[in-house]
Amino acid sequence: MNKLQRQTIDHLEALVGFDTRNPPRSIDEGGLFAYLRDNLSGFDFHSEDHGDGCISLLASRGSPDTVFNFHVDTVPAADGWRDDPLALRVTPDRAYGLGACDIKGAAACMLSAAAQRGGPLALLFTSDEEAGNSRCIRRFLGTSHGFKNAIVAEPTGAKAVLAHRGIATATIGFGGIAGHASAARALEDNAIHRAIRWGTRALEFAQQRQHREYEGLKGIPLNIGTIAGGVKPNVIAAEAVVRFGIRPLPDQDGRRLLEQLRQLAPDAHVAGWQEGFVGPALPGPGVDRERAAHRLAEHYALPTTDAVNFWTEASLFSAAGLAALVFGPGDIEQAHCANEWVALEQLDAVTQHYIRLIDHDNR
């Protein structure tokens, strides 16, 4: 392991050691964010606390056109960790730790790269991507930031992703008429029965659209996450609540799909409807933005890969008019799981790419 690789591992060890699990969202401007400021020499900093553990830090040097975005929060540690998830464990070819893959590994790579090269560079660190509201990015995009391009770090195998699915979630409530379960009307008046019938129609809706395709992505994944309601087996349920989510293709409107699913339930049965998190697909609407992402990858000579199923905040940058792509070390299959890991060769590859990108903008 050479000096640069050792430096990246040291940064990753420090970053993993900071508890930024989200929830519980107990993140402030100290801790990891203090470490970032201490290890980015020659940068100007602008930090904001948006509440509920949503912290953003813009570190800038010069006046670049491109902003690099890294979320530094993680999901809670899954069951089954072999070791302490907040203590980095390094083997000859992997680094294990909570967030090592998603996506503190990329932040460690950039800290190493930024120390190697001067010149214009802008880094936006945020702490609420795993919260599912993207408050930091939305607030940032509402400012006069002046950037034209965004490179968002997520596990993409050190290749640029130019397109991915959107995400849309909702909660639908069903009403029923309570009574004794022996009544024949229970078949129709039970709110849970009504929820199940809607769920069957929703699954058929998704199944019928499995032929839709966009750059290798097929169909519309639908997931009914929770169904709750009723009090006991011998009482007709008076209410039921279903929470669900869909993953639209890049050329589909998530809100329109939600409304189509809502209409599968008779109005008389619906007791409530609440749209949850809705994130656009990448690229944002308009072919020019898609071409802009291709031009951005070509500009930096980044290798590209196919569209992916998972959602990222790059789509928010794209929807706001920036050329945006997703790029980082690791594989999404290693994210959000026990014994999360990233390959050392991926960390090295991305660090070298970052150095090359910084050099490119410093010509």
N, C-alpha and C positions, 0 to 999 in steps of 0.2 A: 504494500500500500504506500503510494507516494504522499508527499506533504499535502497536496491539494485534496486528495481523497481523505486523508486523515482529518483535515480541517472540516470537510463536509460532515463526516461522521461525528466529530466533536459537536458541531452545531446541532445535528439531529439529536444527539444524546441530550443536549440541553433543552431543546424544544419539546421533545417527548416527555421530559421530566416535569414540565409545567402542566398542571391539571387544568385542561380547557374543555372538559367534557360538557356537552350541551344536549340535554339538560345535565346539571341543574342551572347552567348559565350564570355561574358565580365568577364571571370574568371581569377584570377591571383594567385600568391603564398601567398598572404595575406588572410584576411577574414577567410573562412572556413578552409583553410589549416593551417593557423596560429593557429586556435583553436585546430585542431588535434594535432599539435606539442606540444601545451601547455598542453594537456590532456593525453599525452602518456609519462609518466615519465619512465626514464631508457632505452629509445629506441635511436638507432642511426637513422639518417634521411638522405635520399638522394632524393632531389627534382629536377625535370626537367620541364622546360617550352618548350613545343614542338611547340609553336605558335598557334594562332587562338583560344586561351582559352583552349588549351589542356595541362593540368598540371598533372603530376604524382608525387606521394610521396610514397616512400618505407620507412616504419618504421620497423626496425628490432631489435630484442633482441635475442642474441645468434645465433645459426646456425641451424634453423629448416629445415626440408625437405619440409614442406608445406607452401605455401603462400596463405593468404586469400585476396581476391580482393573485393573492394567496389567501385562502381562508385557513385560520389557525385553530379553529375549534374542531372537536372530534365528537363522535357519538359516544355514549357510555360504553364501558368495557363489557363485551359479551361474556357469557358464561364459558368456562373452559380454558381460560388462559393458563399456560404452563408456568409462567413467571409473572412478576409484577408488571402490569401493562405500562406503567409509567417509568420503567427502568429499561433503557435500550439494551438489547442483547444482540451482539454481532457475531456471526459465524463467518467462515471463509467466503460465503457468497450472498449472505442475506443480513438485513438488519430488521429485528423484530421490535415492535413497540406500538402502543396506541397512537394512531395518526402518522406512523412512519410512511405508510403508503398514501393515506388520504388526510392531508396532503402536506404534512410537515416536512416530508422528504424534499419536496420541491423548494420550500422556503429555505431549507438548509443549503441546497444547491445554489440558490441565488445569493445567500449571504457569502458563500465562498467566492462566487463569480464576481460579485460587486467589490470584494476586497482586492481582487486581482486586476481590475480594470477601472480607470477613471472615465470621465465623459458623461454625457446626459443619460439619466436613468430615472424612472419613476416606478415605485413599488407601492401597491395598495394592499395592506393587510387588514383582514376583517375577521370577526369572531362570531358570526351568526348564520353561516351557510347551512349548518346542520339543524338550525332551529326551524327552518322551513318558512321563513318570512322575508329573508333577504333585505332587511331594513337598511343595513349599511350600504349595500350597493345601490339601492333605490335612492337613498338620500344623496349619495355621491353623484349619481347621474343627474340629480336635480340641481347641481351646482354648475357654475361656469368653469368646468375643469380644464377645458381646452385640448383634450386628447382626441386623436383621430382613430387610434387603434387600441385594442385590448387583447392581451394574451392571458388567459385564465388557466391557472394550474389545477389540474385534476389528473388522476391516473390514466394515461393514454399510451403507455409503452414507449414514451419518448418520440411519439409521432403526433403531428397536428391533426386534430379532429375539426372538421369544418361544418358538420351537421349532426344534430341529435334531436331526439324527441322532446316534445313539450311535456308538461305535467299539469293535471287539473284534478282537484279533490273537492268533495262536497259531502254534506250531511243531509239526509232526507228522513223526515219523521212521518210515521204513519199513525193514524188514529183508529180506534176500534170502539166497541161497545161492551163494557165489562158485564160479566154475568157468570152463572154457573156453567162449568165446562160440559155438563151433560146436555145442554140445549143444542138442538140441531143447528141453530144459527151460528154456532161457534166457527163452523167452517168458513163462513163469509165475514163474520163480525170481528174476528180476532185480528188485532193489529199486526201481530207477528206473521200470521198467515198472509196478510196483505203485503208485508215486507218481503216474504219469501217469493210470492208470485211476481212482485216487481223484480226481484233479483234474478229469477229465471228468465224473464224477458230481457233484462239487461245483459245477461250472459249470452243469450241468443243474438242480441244486437251486436255484441263484439264478435261472436263467432261468424256472423254473416259478412263481416268486413275483413276477414283474414286474408282475402285476396289482394287487398290494397297494399301497395309496395312503394317504398322510396329509398333508393340507393342501397338496396339489400335489407332494409328494415321492412318487416311484414306485419300487417294487422294492427289492431289497437289493443294493447294489453289493458285488461280491466281487472281490478282487484277489489273485492268486497272485503274490507278490513275488519269491521266489527258489526255485529247485530246485537242489540240489547233491548230488553223490554219484558213486560209481564211481571207477575209476582209469584205464581206457583202453578203446578200442572192442572189443578182443578178450577182455575179462574180464567175466564176469557180475557186475554190481554187487551187492555185499553189503549196501550201505546207501545210503539217500537221505534227504534232509531237505528239507521244504517249509515255507516261511514264508508266511503269508497273512493277510489281514484282511478284515473285513466292516464294513458301515455300516448297522446296524439302523435301522428307522424309529422315531420317538419312542414308539410304542406296543408295541415289541418288546423282548424280553429278549436282550441280546447273548450272555450266557453260555449260555442255552438254545440259541441258534442255533449257537454253537461246538460244543456237545455233539452236536447233530444232524448237523453236518458231520463230526465225529469218527466217528460211527457209520456213516458211509458206507464206511469202510474195515474189512475183516474183522479181527477182533482178532488173528488169527495173523500178519497182515502188519505190524501196528503195533509199532514198536520203541521209540517214545517219544512223549510228548505233553506240551507245556508251554504253558499259557495265558500270553499276553503282556499287553499293556496293554489294559485294559477300562475304557472311560469310558461312563457312562450317557448316555441321550439327555436333551434338554431339552424339556419340563419333566421333573422327576423323577416317580416313581410317585405317582399320586393326582390327581384332578381339582382338588382344592383348590389345589394348587401351580400348576396351569395358570391358574386364576382369579386367583391371587395375582400372577402375572406380568402379566396383563392389567391388574389394578388398579394395579400399580406403574407401568406405562406411562401409564395414565390419570392417576395421581397427579402425574406430572411432565409431562404433556401432550406426551409424545414421539410422533412419528409412527411407525407400525409398518409392518412389511413381512412377506412370506411366510416360512415355514419355509425353512431352508437345509440344504444337504447336508453342510457342513463341521462338525466338532466343536469345541466350546469348553469351557473350564473353568467356564462358567456352570452347566453341568449338575451339577457337583460341589456348588456352592452350593445348587442346587435340591434335590438328593438329600439334603442336610443339613438341609433344612427352611426355607431362606430363599426369599423371592420373588426370582427372578433373571431378568435379561434381558441381551442382548448389544447393544452400541451403540458405534459408533466411526466414524471417517472412512475413506474408501477403499473399494476393491472387491477382493474376494478373488482376482479374476483377476490383479491386479497383485502379489500376494504370492508369495514363494518363487521369484521369477524374476529373470533378469538385467534390469538397468535398472529395478528396482522403483520405483514412483512413487505419489504421492498428489496429488490435485487440490487446489490452493490454496483453491478455493471450499469444498471439503469440510472443510479445516482450519478455515476461518473459521466455517463453519456449526456445527461441533462445539464450537469455543471459545465461541460465543454460547450454544449449548445448555447447556454446563457452567456458564456464568455465571448463566443463568436457573435452573438446578437448584439452585445454591448459594443464590441469592436466595430460592427457594421454601422451602428448609429453614431460612431465617433469618427467616421471618415471625414 
